[in-house]
Amino acid sequence: MAVIHHDARLVPSKIELVTGWVESQRWYGGKGSTPALRRVGGFRLEDPDGEVGMETLLLLDEAARPPVVYQVPLTYRGAPLEGAERALLGTMAHSVLGTRWVYDAPHDPVYARALVETVLGSRETDDAEASVGANEIARGHSTGRLDGVVADSFVLTGEQSNTSVICRMRARDGGAAPPVIVKLFRTVQSGENPDVAVQTALTEAGSTRVPTSAGHLWAAWDASHGHRLEHGHLAFAQEFIPGVEDAWRVALVAAAAGTDFTARARDLGAATAEIHRDLASWLGSGPAGVEARERLVAELEGRYAAAALTVPELASRRAESRAALRGILELEWPPLQRIHGDYHLGQVLDVPGRGWVVIDFEGEPLRPLADRNQPDLPERDIAGMLRSFDYAAGSVRLTDGVDATGWATACRDGFLAGYASIAGPLDGARLALVRALELDKALYEVVYEARNRPTWLPIPLMAVRRLLDDRLLEDKERS
C-alpha cells in the first residue's frame, strides 16, 4: 500500500494546480468562468512497483449553476514522463518527496494498467485518507466476458465530454487478448450511466449488435457537506473494435456516388429492432400513462415554439404543428422501454463479418441523467435514424452538389422494412408516432443549425415542411 504523507506541504496545492488546468479542458462545462473546486470524494490506485502515485479526485465546481462534479484522475511522478508533455498539469514542490510531476492520469500507462486491473478483476481501490471530502473506495465490477493485462495504451483525441483510453491487451498467460476501450466519465452524476446499464444488459442478452461489455467502476462521493452520499459510474470498459468506419462515413460515400444503400439500410433496421427486442426482454417495458403522453407532447410543442422564435417563417405553420403533435395523444402507443436515445449513423460501426454494431448508449448528452434512464418510445430511435439518412443526403447536396433525395427515401423505406421484419408490421399509429418524433428531431436541428451552421439550415427546414405537408395530405385523404 502506498505511503501517504499526511503532514506534507504541497506548493501549489492539488486544487490550485487542477483549477488552472481544468478551464482549458474540452469537457469542462463552465467555459468563460473561473472554477470554484471543492474535493467531495476520491481514492487511490496502487502501483505494484511503488514508483507512481495515483489518485482520483472528485471535485465539485461550486461556480457552476447547478454545481457539477468532475472526475480528475492524477498521477504523481518523481521525474517527467517521456512523451506525455501535453498531459502535464504542472509540477508541485512536495516537502518530503521533492518535486513531483503531475499528469492527467489517462495518459499515464501505469494508471491505465491499474484501472483496467481494478475493473476486470472486480477489485476495490485504496482509501485516499484525505482530510477534505469523502474517502469512499471505488469498486470494479467485471462481466467476466473479457480478461487480460494492459500491454500499452493511448488516449483518443477529439472527445467532448469523456476521455477514452484504448488498451492493447495480452492474456495472463502471455498470449494474445482482444483490445479494450475504457471510457472515463469526466462529468459525474448520481445514478446509473445508461451507456453502462444498457450495453451491459445487451451483453448479458448475448447480443452481437453492441461491443461486449467488460465491466465498470462504481464510486461514491459527498456533495452535500456530509449529509448524503451520492453513487455513480466513473468508468466503463468494453470491447474495442479497431480499423472500422462508422455508418455515417459509409453512407456519405454511397450517397455521393449514388450507390444503392437500401439493403444496408434494411439490415440496420433489423439490427435496431433486435436491440429494442433484447432491451425490452432484459430491462422490461411498461405502458405509457397519461402523464407520460402529456409530457412528451408538451416537450414537442415547446420545441416548435423555440424553433419558430429562431426561424420566424415557421410561426405561420404553428397551428398545423400543434394539431399534428396533439393528435398523437389519441393514438395507441406501444410500451415504453429503454432505448438508445441519441441514435444516428455516427453511432453505428460497420464491422466486416459481423455487420452493424451500435455504440454510445448514453442518450442525448444535454438531458439530465435521470431523464436519460427513463423508458421511452422505441420510435424515437427510429425517427433519429430516419433523420440521419436525410442528413447524409443533405450533406452531399451541400458539399458535392449531388441530389441524393431519392437515395435517402430508399434508405428510409429500407430501414423501416428491416425494422418491421423483426418487430412486426408498423401500423398507422406507430408510423404517426415516428413522424411526430421526426418532426421533433427536425425542429431541434433547426435551432442548432441556425445558431451554429446557418448554411446547413435548409436540411432540417425542408424536413419540417415535408412532415407538415404529409400531415395535411393525410387529413385531406381522411376527409
Protein Blocks (a to p, Z undefined) as FASTA:
>chain_A
ZZddfkbccdddfklmmmmmmmmpmklmkghiacddddfbdcddddfklmaccddddddd
fkbccdddddddddddfbdcehilmmpnbdcddfklopaddddfklpmklmmmmmmmmmn
opacddekiaedjfbdcddddehlagcddfbdcddehiakbccdddddddfkopacdddd
ddddfbacedjdfklmmmmmmmmnopakbccdfbdcdddddfegopaccdddfbdcdddd
ehiacfklmmmmmmmnopafklmmmmmmmmmmmmmmmmmmmnopadddfklmmmmmmmmm
mmmmmmmmmmmmlmmmmmmmmmmmmmmmmpccddddddfkpacfklpccdehklpadehj
lbpfkbcfklmmpccdfklmmmmmmmmmmmmmmmmmmmnopafklmmmmmmmmmmmmmmm
mnopadfklmmmmmmmmmmmmmmmmmmmmmmmmmlmmmmmmmmmmmmmmmmmmmmmmZZ
